[in-house]
Amino acid sequence: MEWRDVNTITPDLESDVTGYGRHNRLLVSGTPGQREVTIREDIRPGLPMSNERDRMRVANGWQRQHPRGARLRYVATSERVRSGAGSWESVWYTYVY
């Protein structure tokens, strides 16, 4: 999945990437050869930050990038990073399996 392929027409309150409005948008990407999974949290007005349980729910859902049965181990969290267009900020969570 490309980052730009996120459905921007579906409102946050109706999307599973926000837990139906429970938290900011979470997008999962993987690096198979490095056994690494990254979750990008896009900080959106009016939505709270995710917690670890929210991130694991999304990481193990339809965006899964690691093998079934493999457990993700938290490695690091980035500082807030402003998007290239400067319209939003994101936080990146890194995991290995």
PyMOL commands that place a pseudoatom at each C-alpha (Angstrom):
pseudoatom trace, name=CA, resn=MET, resi=1, chain=A, elem=C, hetatm=0, pos=[0.000, 0.000, 0.000]
pseudoatom trace, name=CA, resn=GLU, resi=2, chain=A, elem=C, hetatm=0, pos=[1.295, 3.419, -0.906]
pseudoatom trace, name=CA, resn=TRP, resi=3, chain=A, elem=C, hetatm=0, pos=[0.847, 6.187, 1.681]
pseudoatom trace, name=CA, resn=ARG, resi=4, chain=A, elem=C, hetatm=0, pos=[-1.124, 8.205, -0.861]
pseudoatom trace, name=CA, resn=ASP, resi=5, chain=A, elem=C, hetatm=0, pos=[-3.641, 5.350, -1.340]
pseudoatom trace, name=CA, resn=VAL, resi=6, chain=A, elem=C, hetatm=0, pos=[-5.472, 6.108, 1.904]
pseudoatom trace, name=CA, resn=ASN, resi=7, chain=A, elem=C, hetatm=0, pos=[-9.141, 6.760, 1.270]
pseudoatom trace, name=CA, resn=THR, resi=8, chain=A, elem=C, hetatm=0, pos=[-9.625, 10.471, 1.909]
pseudoatom trace, name=CA, resn=ILE, resi=9, chain=A, elem=C, hetatm=0, pos=[-13.332, 10.362, 1.083]
pseudoatom trace, name=CA, resn=THR, resi=10, chain=A, elem=C, hetatm=0, pos=[-14.316, 8.154, 4.034]
pseudoatom trace, name=CA, resn=PRO, resi=11, chain=A, elem=C, hetatm=0, pos=[-14.820, 10.359, 7.120]
pseudoatom trace, name=CA, resn=ASP, resi=12, chain=A, elem=C, hetatm=0, pos=[-12.563, 9.579, 10.086]
pseudoatom trace, name=CA, resn=LEU, resi=13, chain=A, elem=C, hetatm=0, pos=[-15.555, 8.559, 12.213]
pseudoatom trace, name=CA, resn=GLU, resi=14, chain=A, elem=C, hetatm=0, pos=[-16.391, 5.833, 9.658]
pseudoatom trace, name=CA, resn=SER, resi=15, chain=A, elem=C, hetatm=0, pos=[-12.863, 4.495, 9.058]
pseudoatom trace, name=CA, resn=ASP, resi=16, chain=A, elem=C, hetatm=0, pos=[-11.082, 1.549, 10.651]
pseudoatom trace, name=CA, resn=VAL, resi=17, chain=A, elem=C, hetatm=0, pos=[-7.724, 3.372, 10.329]
pseudoatom trace, name=CA, resn=THR, resi=18, chain=A, elem=C, hetatm=0, pos=[-8.993, 5.720, 13.082]
pseudoatom trace, name=CA, resn=GLY, resi=19, chain=A, elem=C, hetatm=0, pos=[-10.782, 3.038, 15.092]
pseudoatom trace, name=CA, resn=TYR, resi=20, chain=A, elem=C, hetatm=0, pos=[-13.984, 4.785, 13.980]
pseudoatom trace, name=CA, resn=GLY, resi=21, chain=A, elem=C, hetatm=0, pos=[-12.891, 8.050, 15.584]
pseudoatom trace, name=CA, resn=ARG, resi=22, chain=A, elem=C, hetatm=0, pos=[-11.129, 6.595, 18.653]
pseudoatom trace, name=CA, resn=HIS, resi=23, chain=A, elem=C, hetatm=0, pos=[-7.670, 7.838, 17.571]
pseudoatom trace, name=CA, resn=ASN, resi=24, chain=A, elem=C, hetatm=0, pos=[-5.644, 9.517, 14.796]
pseudoatom trace, name=CA, resn=ARG, resi=25, chain=A, elem=C, hetatm=0, pos=[-5.165, 7.762, 11.451]
pseudoatom trace, name=CA, resn=LEU, resi=26, chain=A, elem=C, hetatm=0, pos=[-2.754, 4.824, 11.623]
pseudoatom trace, name=CA, resn=LEU, resi=27, chain=A, elem=C, hetatm=0, pos=[-1.034, 3.523, 8.492]
pseudoatom trace, name=CA, resn=VAL, resi=28, chain=A, elem=C, hetatm=0, pos=[1.155, 0.414, 8.505]
pseudoatom trace, name=CA, resn=SER, resi=29, chain=A, elem=C, hetatm=0, pos=[4.146, -0.285, 6.242]
pseudoatom trace, name=CA, resn=GLY, resi=30, chain=A, elem=C, hetatm=0, pos=[6.715, -3.047, 6.274]
pseudoatom trace, name=CA, resn=THR, resi=31, chain=A, elem=C, hetatm=0, pos=[10.266, -3.848, 5.287]
pseudoatom trace, name=CA, resn=PRO, resi=32, chain=A, elem=C, hetatm=0, pos=[10.210, -7.650, 4.777]
pseudoatom trace, name=CA, resn=GLY, resi=33, chain=A, elem=C, hetatm=0, pos=[13.961, -8.201, 4.397]
pseudoatom trace, name=CA, resn=GLN, resi=34, chain=A, elem=C, hetatm=0, pos=[14.610, -6.285, 7.613]
pseudoatom trace, name=CA, resn=ARG, resi=35, chain=A, elem=C, hetatm=0, pos=[11.653, -7.773, 9.549]
pseudoatom trace, name=CA, resn=GLU, resi=36, chain=A, elem=C, hetatm=0, pos=[10.552, -4.274, 10.443]
pseudoatom trace, name=CA, resn=VAL, resi=37, chain=A, elem=C, hetatm=0, pos=[7.061, -2.738, 10.653]
pseudoatom trace, name=CA, resn=THR, resi=38, chain=A, elem=C, hetatm=0, pos=[6.405, 0.988, 10.856]
pseudoatom trace, name=CA, resn=ILE, resi=39, chain=A, elem=C, hetatm=0, pos=[3.137, 2.594, 11.893]
pseudoatom trace, name=CA, resn=ARG, resi=40, chain=A, elem=C, hetatm=0, pos=[2.606, 6.217, 10.908]
pseudoatom trace, name=CA, resn=GLU, resi=41, chain=A, elem=C, hetatm=0, pos=[0.153, 8.183, 13.038]
pseudoatom trace, name=CA, resn=ASP, resi=42, chain=A, elem=C, hetatm=0, pos=[-1.200, 11.247, 11.242]
pseudoatom trace, name=CA, resn=ILE, resi=43, chain=A, elem=C, hetatm=0, pos=[-2.172, 13.828, 13.835]
pseudoatom trace, name=CA, resn=ARG, resi=44, chain=A, elem=C, hetatm=0, pos=[-5.656, 15.093, 13.003]
pseudoatom trace, name=CA, resn=PRO, resi=45, chain=A, elem=C, hetatm=0, pos=[-7.631, 17.904, 14.655]
pseudoatom trace, name=CA, resn=GLY, resi=46, chain=A, elem=C, hetatm=0, pos=[-10.240, 16.531, 17.048]
pseudoatom trace, name=CA, resn=LEU, resi=47, chain=A, elem=C, hetatm=0, pos=[-8.848, 12.989, 17.285]
pseudoatom trace, name=CA, resn=PRO, resi=48, chain=A, elem=C, hetatm=0, pos=[-6.790, 11.701, 20.253]
pseudoatom trace, name=CA, resn=MET, resi=49, chain=A, elem=C, hetatm=0, pos=[-3.390, 10.039, 19.983]
pseudoatom trace, name=CA, resn=SER, resi=50, chain=A, elem=C, hetatm=0, pos=[-3.452, 6.250, 19.699]
pseudoatom trace, name=CA, resn=ASN, resi=51, chain=A, elem=C, hetatm=0, pos=[-2.254, 3.926, 22.427]
pseudoatom trace, name=CA, resn=GLU, resi=52, chain=A, elem=C, hetatm=0, pos=[-0.308, 0.669, 22.047]
pseudoatom trace, name=CA, resn=ARG, resi=53, chain=A, elem=C, hetatm=0, pos=[-3.490, -1.407, 22.003]
pseudoatom trace, name=CA, resn=ASP, resi=54, chain=A, elem=C, hetatm=0, pos=[-4.908, 0.724, 19.150]
pseudoatom trace, name=CA, resn=ARG, resi=55, chain=A, elem=C, hetatm=0, pos=[-1.679, 0.361, 17.156]
pseudoatom trace, name=CA, resn=MET, resi=56, chain=A, elem=C, hetatm=0, pos=[-1.583, -3.429, 17.598]
pseudoatom trace, name=CA, resn=ARG, resi=57, chain=A, elem=C, hetatm=0, pos=[-5.246, -3.726, 16.539]
pseudoatom trace, name=CA, resn=VAL, resi=58, chain=A, elem=C, hetatm=0, pos=[-4.465, -1.888, 13.284]
pseudoatom trace, name=CA, resn=ALA, resi=59, chain=A, elem=C, hetatm=0, pos=[-1.099, -3.660, 12.737]
pseudoatom trace, name=CA, resn=ASN, resi=60, chain=A, elem=C, hetatm=0, pos=[-2.802, -7.060, 13.003]
pseudoatom trace, name=CA, resn=GLY, resi=61, chain=A, elem=C, hetatm=0, pos=[-5.768, -6.112, 10.787]
pseudoatom trace, name=CA, resn=TRP, resi=62, chain=A, elem=C, hetatm=0, pos=[-6.049, -5.754, 7.019]
pseudoatom trace, name=CA, resn=GLN, resi=63, chain=A, elem=C, hetatm=0, pos=[-2.853, -3.634, 6.887]
pseudoatom trace, name=CA, resn=ARG, resi=64, chain=A, elem=C, hetatm=0, pos=[-0.762, -6.504, 8.377]
pseudoatom trace, name=CA, resn=GLN, resi=65, chain=A, elem=C, hetatm=0, pos=[2.872, -6.469, 7.198]
pseudoatom trace, name=CA, resn=HIS, resi=66, chain=A, elem=C, hetatm=0, pos=[4.264, -9.304, 9.330]
pseudoatom trace, name=CA, resn=PRO, resi=67, chain=A, elem=C, hetatm=0, pos=[3.596, -13.067, 9.265]
pseudoatom trace, name=CA, resn=ARG, resi=68, chain=A, elem=C, hetatm=0, pos=[0.715, -14.487, 11.300]
pseudoatom trace, name=CA, resn=GLY, resi=69, chain=A, elem=C, hetatm=0, pos=[1.998, -15.730, 14.634]
pseudoatom trace, name=CA, resn=ALA, resi=70, chain=A, elem=C, hetatm=0, pos=[4.945, -13.319, 14.627]
pseudoatom trace, name=CA, resn=ARG, resi=71, chain=A, elem=C, hetatm=0, pos=[4.812, -10.868, 17.530]
pseudoatom trace, name=CA, resn=LEU, resi=72, chain=A, elem=C, hetatm=0, pos=[5.747, -7.252, 17.049]
pseudoatom trace, name=CA, resn=ARG, resi=73, chain=A, elem=C, hetatm=0, pos=[8.312, -5.843, 19.476]
pseudoatom trace, name=CA, resn=TYR, resi=74, chain=A, elem=C, hetatm=0, pos=[8.379, -2.084, 19.994]
pseudoatom trace, name=CA, resn=VAL, resi=75, chain=A, elem=C, hetatm=0, pos=[11.686, -0.384, 19.091]
pseudoatom trace, name=CA, resn=ALA, resi=76, chain=A, elem=C, hetatm=0, pos=[11.231, 3.399, 18.847]
pseudoatom trace, name=CA, resn=THR, resi=77, chain=A, elem=C, hetatm=0, pos=[8.957, 6.415, 18.417]
pseudoatom trace, name=CA, resn=SER, resi=78, chain=A, elem=C, hetatm=0, pos=[9.939, 9.406, 16.296]
pseudoatom trace, name=CA, resn=GLU, resi=79, chain=A, elem=C, hetatm=0, pos=[9.459, 13.038, 17.189]
pseudoatom trace, name=CA, resn=ARG, resi=80, chain=A, elem=C, hetatm=0, pos=[6.544, 14.761, 15.453]
pseudoatom trace, name=CA, resn=VAL, resi=81, chain=A, elem=C, hetatm=0, pos=[7.421, 15.283, 11.779]
pseudoatom trace, name=CA, resn=ARG, resi=82, chain=A, elem=C, hetatm=0, pos=[5.641, 17.811, 9.547]
pseudoatom trace, name=CA, resn=SER, resi=83, chain=A, elem=C, hetatm=0, pos=[4.534, 16.472, 6.150]
pseudoatom trace, name=CA, resn=GLY, resi=84, chain=A, elem=C, hetatm=0, pos=[6.288, 17.632, 2.988]
pseudoatom trace, name=CA, resn=ALA, resi=85, chain=A, elem=C, hetatm=0, pos=[3.320, 19.842, 2.142]
pseudoatom trace, name=CA, resn=GLY, resi=86, chain=A, elem=C, hetatm=0, pos=[3.299, 21.105, 5.732]
pseudoatom trace, name=CA, resn=SER, resi=87, chain=A, elem=C, hetatm=0, pos=[-0.408, 20.459, 6.175]
pseudoatom trace, name=CA, resn=TRP, resi=88, chain=A, elem=C, hetatm=0, pos=[-0.194, 17.876, 8.982]
pseudoatom trace, name=CA, resn=GLU, resi=89, chain=A, elem=C, hetatm=0, pos=[2.192, 16.270, 11.460]
pseudoatom trace, name=CA, resn=SER, resi=90, chain=A, elem=C, hetatm=0, pos=[2.946, 12.576, 11.907]
pseudoatom trace, name=CA, resn=VAL, resi=91, chain=A, elem=C, hetatm=0, pos=[4.595, 10.328, 14.475]
pseudoatom trace, name=CA, resn=TRP, resi=92, chain=A, elem=C, hetatm=0, pos=[6.313, 7.103, 13.402]
pseudoatom trace, name=CA, resn=TYR, resi=93, chain=A, elem=C, hetatm=0, pos=[6.384, 3.950, 15.590]
pseudoatom trace, name=CA, resn=THR, resi=94, chain=A, elem=C, hetatm=0, pos=[8.910, 1.250, 14.706]
pseudoatom trace, name=CA, resn=TYR, resi=95, chain=A, elem=C, hetatm=0, pos=[8.574, -2.444, 15.547]
pseudoatom trace, name=CA, resn=VAL, resi=96, chain=A, elem=C, hetatm=0, pos=[10.527, -5.601, 14.673]
pseudoatom trace, name=CA, resn=TYR, resi=97, chain=A, elem=C, hetatm=0, pos=[9.417, -9.238, 14.532]
for i in range(1, 97): cmd.bond("trace and resi %d" % i, "trace and resi %d" % (i + 1))
show_as sticks, trace
zoom trace
